[in-house]
Amino acid sequence: MKLTVIGTGYVGVVSAAVYASFGHQVTGLDVDAKKVAALKEGKVPFYEPHLEELLLEQQAAGRLRFTTEYNEAIPDAEIVIIAVGTPSAADGQADLKYIKAATESLAPLVSDGTIVVIKSTVPPGTLKIVDDQLKSLGKTRYYTASLPEFLREGSAVNDTLHPDRVVIGASDAFVFDKLEELHKPLNAPVVKITPESAQMAKYAANNYLATRITFANQIADLCDKNGADVQEVIAAIGLDQRIGNHYWYPGFGYGGSCFPKDVKELAAYSRAVGEANNLFNKVNELNEGRIPRLLELYGQKIGGWAGKKVAILGLSFKPNTDDMREAPSTKVVPELIKAGAEVVGFDPRAEWSVFMPNTPLNQVEDIKTAVAEADVIMALIEWPEILSCDFGALKLEKQQWFIDARNQFTPDQVVGWGYAYIGIGRPSRE
Ligand SMILES: NC(=O)c1ccc[n+]([C@@H]2O[C@H](COP(=O)([O-])OP(=O)(O)OC[C@H]3O[C@@H](n4cnc5c(N)ncnc54)[C@H](O)[C@@H]3O)[C@@H](O)[C@H]2O)c1
């Protein structure tokens, strides 16, 4: 098949390379000329494990190319997959301006019988907007579908090659058949539903996971009041098969390019359809308030932030990515600076100055330098480099606090290294 993927970000490049690996002819199209120039040279403009190898392999095989030109990419495509960004607008609703711009550009060029697929995360009703737009631009013989994406940054290639399911939202047997055939090599369960159900499924999945994180945080906050340890509570409830022992992340709240945005968007959608007083608005509010609340609490424990030297370990929003969208560091660092602390940062991949040019941070190359003078070490993200570090060997003579923002170390381990310990929903130790 001949496919075009519009938008060569995290989702678009991975999808394009994986579809090419199935033997299809794939064109990746983006309006960002710098990104396309890098991709043409086989360079991925962001960090995603195993992606560059796959990209080079498919380019060498002549199955994958990149362009900025709609008139090169659209006329021959049997399937056009839109994977552009859908950031939240100021009121929280999904901003569909990139979807609309892409549709406007492709409409005059799309051939009869082409399937226009939306892979971006969009609210129910978006396919109708695209449909109306195509019709108003004179198109009548095309198909539309929704194909929500569930990959996780940091393991995007593996997730795309081994998905738990493929969700196809459409209203036409031809479209279901064609998209099912496209995904056949994955050998994954295929869920064929309406476009609205597919779009709701994407929001429901991410909102459930974000709610689970928020739930763990709420339990952790109560544990702080009574000396319980949230990790012990999780171990106890996780054995209940209705609950399960997976996906428990008490911490500084969820971040990243998807959860905060998808919760805000479902909350805004709820308000727009008259369901303002529901869970999603509350989850968003709790998550937004979490970092200032915890920093205030920890400030009291350590005798105030003013004048303290703080080492922030982990600037990306999760391990194995350089993506800093809604990373906890982007909230923690400005709050600490405001409170008078002196902050040093370390991350194996993320570059603070690129993502946060207006908030100066001394980003250093290794953990040893970051913690060299620190009064407080804050382990924000579970990068393997941070998890495997022997912090005992780095301990200074003076009293130092170790804040484990993801409960990745045991209190005994941290105290054994010689630090005073603060964890999430676990008793502090000095
Ligand atoms: N990143 C993730 O982990 C992830 C996972 C699942 C779903 N999603 C969803 O997938 C979509 C894309 O996310 P992403 O993280 O890949 O975004 P991204 O910001 O990394 O990439 C989007 C790309 O679209 C391009 N673009 C914008 N307008 C365009 C146009 N008119 N024509 C051509 N290209 C255009 C941009 O230049 C950019 O390169 C979003 O809706 C997101 O919610 C993302």
The ligand as a MOL file (V3000), in Angstrom:
LIG
                    3D

  0  0  0     0  0            999 V3000
M  V30 BEGIN CTAB
M  V30 COUNTS 44 48 0 0 0
M  V30 BEGIN ATOM
M  V30 1 N 3.5480 11.5750 22.0820 0
M  V30 2 C 2.8550 10.5510 22.5530 0
M  V30 3 O 3.3190 9.7940 23.4130 0
M  V30 4 C 1.4660 10.2740 22.0310 0
M  V30 5 C 0.8670 9.0250 22.3030 0
M  V30 6 C -0.4140 8.7920 21.8270 0
M  V30 7 C -1.0980 9.7690 21.1290 0
M  V30 8 N -0.5010 10.9730 20.9080 0 CHG=1
M  V30 9 C -1.2450 11.9650 20.1310 0
M  V30 10 O -0.6990 11.9750 18.8120 0
M  V30 11 C -0.7020 13.3180 18.2810 0
M  V30 12 C 0.6970 13.7070 17.8940 0
M  V30 13 O 1.5060 13.7220 19.0490 0
M  V30 14 P 3.1010 13.8910 18.9790 0
M  V30 15 O 3.5990 13.7710 20.3660 0
M  V30 16 O 3.6360 13.0210 17.9020 0 CHG=-1
M  V30 17 O 3.1860 15.4220 18.4980 0
M  V30 18 P 4.4780 16.2510 18.0840 0
M  V30 19 O 4.2380 17.6310 18.5510 0
M  V30 20 O 5.7260 15.5240 18.4830 0
M  V30 21 O 4.4370 16.2200 16.4830 0
M  V30 22 C 3.4330 16.8080 15.7220 0
M  V30 23 C 4.0130 17.1600 14.3570 0
M  V30 24 O 2.9740 17.6580 13.5080 0
M  V30 25 C 3.5330 18.6460 12.6640 0
M  V30 26 N 2.4840 19.4560 12.0490 0
M  V30 27 C 1.6880 20.3990 12.6350 0
M  V30 28 N 0.8420 20.9100 11.7350 0
M  V30 29 C 1.0810 20.2940 10.5610 0
M  V30 30 C 0.5100 20.3790 9.2540 0
M  V30 31 N -0.5050 21.2110 9.0040 0
M  V30 32 N 1.0050 19.5950 8.2960 0
M  V30 33 C 2.0300 18.7340 8.5330 0
M  V30 34 N 2.5980 18.5960 9.7410 0
M  V30 35 C 2.1280 19.3630 10.7530 0
M  V30 36 C 4.4630 19.4120 13.5750 0
M  V30 37 O 5.4150 20.1660 12.8590 0
M  V30 38 C 5.0700 18.2690 14.3990 0
M  V30 39 O 6.2710 17.7990 13.8230 0
M  V30 40 C -1.3450 14.1870 19.3690 0
M  V30 41 O -2.7140 14.2940 19.1370 0
M  V30 42 C -1.0940 13.3970 20.6400 0
M  V30 43 O -2.0480 13.6790 21.6350 0
M  V30 44 C 0.7710 11.2410 21.3260 0
M  V30 END ATOM
M  V30 BEGIN BOND
M  V30 1 1 1 2
M  V30 2 2 2 3
M  V30 3 1 2 4
M  V30 4 1 4 5
M  V30 5 2 4 44
M  V30 6 2 5 6
M  V30 7 1 6 7
M  V30 8 2 7 8
M  V30 9 1 8 9
M  V30 10 1 8 44
M  V30 11 1 9 10
M  V30 12 1 9 42
M  V30 13 1 10 11
M  V30 14 1 11 12
M  V30 15 1 11 40
M  V30 16 1 12 13
M  V30 17 1 13 14
M  V30 18 2 14 15
M  V30 19 1 14 16
M  V30 20 1 14 17
M  V30 21 1 17 18
M  V30 22 2 18 19
M  V30 23 1 18 20
M  V30 24 1 18 21
M  V30 25 1 21 22
M  V30 26 1 22 23
M  V30 27 1 23 24
M  V30 28 1 23 38
M  V30 29 1 24 25
M  V30 30 1 25 26
M  V30 31 1 25 36
M  V30 32 1 26 27
M  V30 33 1 26 35
M  V30 34 2 27 28
M  V30 35 1 28 29
M  V30 36 1 29 30
M  V30 37 2 29 35
M  V30 38 1 30 31
M  V30 39 2 30 32
M  V30 40 1 32 33
M  V30 41 2 33 34
M  V30 42 1 34 35
M  V30 43 1 36 37
M  V30 44 1 36 38
M  V30 45 1 38 39
M  V30 46 1 40 41
M  V30 47 1 40 42
M  V30 48 1 42 43
M  V30 END BOND
M  V30 END CTAB
M  END
